[in-house]
Each structure stands twice: as C-alpha cells, then as structure tokens.
Amino acid sequence: MDQIQHKFIDTRGMKLHLAEIGTGPLVVIFIHGFPEIWYSWRHQMTAVANAGFRAIAPDLIGYGLSEKHKDLENTCLDDFLADILTILDSFEIPKAFLIGKDFGAWAVNLFTLQHPGRVSGVVTLGLPFIPSSHRKLHQHPEGFYIFRWMEPGRAEADFGRFDVKTVVRNIYILFSRSENPIAEEGQEIMDLVDPSTPLPPWFSEDDLATYATLYERSGFEGPLQVPYRSMHKMAALIDPKIEVPTLTITGESDYTLKFPGFEEFVRSGRVKECVPDLEIIFLPEGTHFVQEQFPEQVNQLIKTFLKKHT
C-alpha cells in the first residue's frame, strides 16, 4: 500500500485522481463500481505490480479524490468511457488490460466494444457482459434498490438520516448478502440493515473509515447519477460482441446472479454469443465483493489470465 503513488490528470476539464503502482509497458487499468473507490483494488494492484505489470486505478469523476461533475444532470456512463481513453492517451499507453466490477464492468465492456484495438483483454468481477436485450430489471418489484435510487431525492432522504460512515457500512452489508436488496412498502433501503449487524469479516473498521472519509468528501450525488439515474441514457446495442479474451470471476453468492434471467443466461452458455472468448470462474461462498473477500484467489486468477494473454 505504501508503494502506491497518487496523481491527477485532466479529463473533460476536471481533475481525475489516479492511484498507481508498478512500471513497464504492460498496463492494467482497474475501474471500480459503487460503493467503491480506487481503494477497493488495493490487493489486486499490488499483486499485478509484483507480477511485472503497471497498475492504474482511478477514482471515477464524482468519486473519492476526483473532482465532482460539473454538469451532473447530463452525466452518464459514456463520460467514464471517455475518461478511460484519456488515461490511455495521457500516458501514451497503446493497449491495456481492463478490469472492472459492478458498473465498472459495464464500463470496461462498453469501452472494449468502442475501442477494441486499445484493449488486450478484459476481466470482470460479478457478471460478464449482458446486453440490454437480456436485462429484465423491470421484473423487480417497486422496492428494488435500483428503482429506489433512481428516484430523485429518495436516496438522499434515506441516506440523510445517517452519517456517511453508516451509509457505506449498510451498503457493504447489504451487497454482501445473497438476496437482492428489496424494501417493503413504507420501508427504505437503509432500513434493511439492523444496526447491530457486524461488518463482513474481510472488511475492517479501518477499511470502512477509508471509504467513509472519501465519501464524506465526494458525497453521494455523483454515484447516484452514474450509474443509477443515467441508466436510461445507455443506448441499446445491435448484436454486440466482445472480441478480446475475457475472464469473469463470480461469487456463487453474488446477489446480482438473482437478477431476473441473469444466472440462466450465464450458466447456459448463451453469454458466449456475445463474448465468444470467455472463461467464467465461480467462487464458492463468494459475494459481490470477491476481490476484497478472497483477494489471494482473485489475484492468482487475474495474474494467470494476464500472463496467458501477454
């Protein structure tokens, strides 16, 4: 951790914070999801750097130490794709491996569709690429957390009843479960966590404090906009195919597998219609946060993939 360096570059007229470790021409770029920041890749960055790769992990705009969005309402996932391209161009990196989790996995897959010549390979944690035609989020009930967080002002009111540290704590607990976070009528998402519930054993109070400090700085406005409140701006793609080597590492207890139709699409092999060169590895007992829960296993899988395709 002490060897990780921090710097800022300009993207779209805003300051983008980057954490970096390692040197050389072989580059791995890590893209986080929510409620994460660059720090969620701490174990993987050190591991790939020790294996001879240069690791770069941004705090996406609106997160962590990066600047807040200047035009929040018009921000969408496409802006983060532009930021990935800025990272490559700023450091004159012709090609890189991309690793993403949660909506960060959407970002690296969409970037690969747009710029296949700049991508050596893709690793996603959680789910592989699932095109919009196979997403059936509308089948969830009204209390589904994504629907609640898409609604302007609702999450702000819910989160505002607690300090930032408690909000991050609750989300980590919720997303570590195997059930989809769904609130009943008259209940909010934060109410799904009993205050006495302990943190997952692999997530320390020091880790929580690090996240809380950075979310106190950034707030939740940016994360609520991207991905949740800008999902409608994602264009439907016609016959998309990820043509680069791809690895997906999924926890058997990742709640996103229970999104309608997702598990069947993945386990049936139909996903390879969209990602022909795909390897999927399921980790028993793995949750939504496999890279923090089982860092040694995930690190080894990533290093094996990187070396195979270098």
Secondary structure, 3 states (H helix, E strand, C coil): CCCCEEEEEEECCEEEEEEEECCCCCEEEEECCCCCCHHHHHHHHHHHHHCCCEEEEEECCCCCCCCCCCCHHHCCHHHHHHHHHHHHHHCCCCCEEEEEECHHHHHHHHHHHHCHHHEEEEEEECCCCCCHHHCCHHHCCCCEHHHHHHCCCHHHHHHCCCCHHHHHHHHHHHHCCCCCCECCCCCCHHHHCCCCCCCCCCCCHHHHHHHHHHHHHHCCHHHHHCCHHHHHHCCCCCCCCCCCCEEEEEECCCHHHHCCCHHHHHHCCHHHHCCCCEEEEEECCCCCCHHHHCHHHHHHHHHHHHHHCC
